[in-house]
């Protein structure tokens, strides 16, 4: 992935001790925190439970589309491995893989799943020859350098997938100004604090056009997470 300020932030992320004797939900919370969702909220249990339920809904939709025939999952920007960990618990003898541009995050992921295909690298460098049933990217596309880079990655994700591509938390270009207004209102000196940490916004038509080039269809969904302020400005998509 491109060299930018976001990379320096993720490179600093560490989670030294993973207690795998905890419940799935507790481990989920620890890994989500490592992925940057370690915000100060009034009700932490309720906050993370909403994300967990969102994931269960995504998994249900994936299985509906694939008719319960997902045997392998690959994640672009896999971070701590939280999504791969949850799939590992649900797919017998799952084949799992992922790439992330932070070595620290890859080290965390290696602690929670067994895989020979977890590598530190840029998203555009994924190997399209090795196929996976589901290829996903969770809350990643907004951190790319721009639409051209994202298009290259999306083409490769579709080429790598046997069945489904899933992308979550795509920032809606139609809501960009509203999103910026909210951020500026909720954070003093937002533009100064986040200088050089811009996010990329996309249109649904952009995704549909790319999918059509691969003879794929698209389903868009909204996040149903009342505890996550960003939900009103983002959408998810399934390409199959």
Buried (B, 14 or more C-beta within 10 A) or exposed (E): BBEBEBBEEBEEBEBEEBEEEEEEEEBBBBBBBBBBBEEEEEEBEEBBBBBBEBBEBBBEBBBEBBEEEBBBBBBBBBBBBBBBBBBBEEBEEBBBBBBBBBEBBBBBBEBBBEBEBBBEBBBBEBBEEEBBBBBBBBBBBBBBBEBEBBBEBBBBBBBBBBBBBBBBBBBBBEBBEEBBEBBEEEEEEBEEEBEEEBBBBBEBEBBBEBBEEBEBEBEEBEBEBEBBEBBBBBBBBBBB
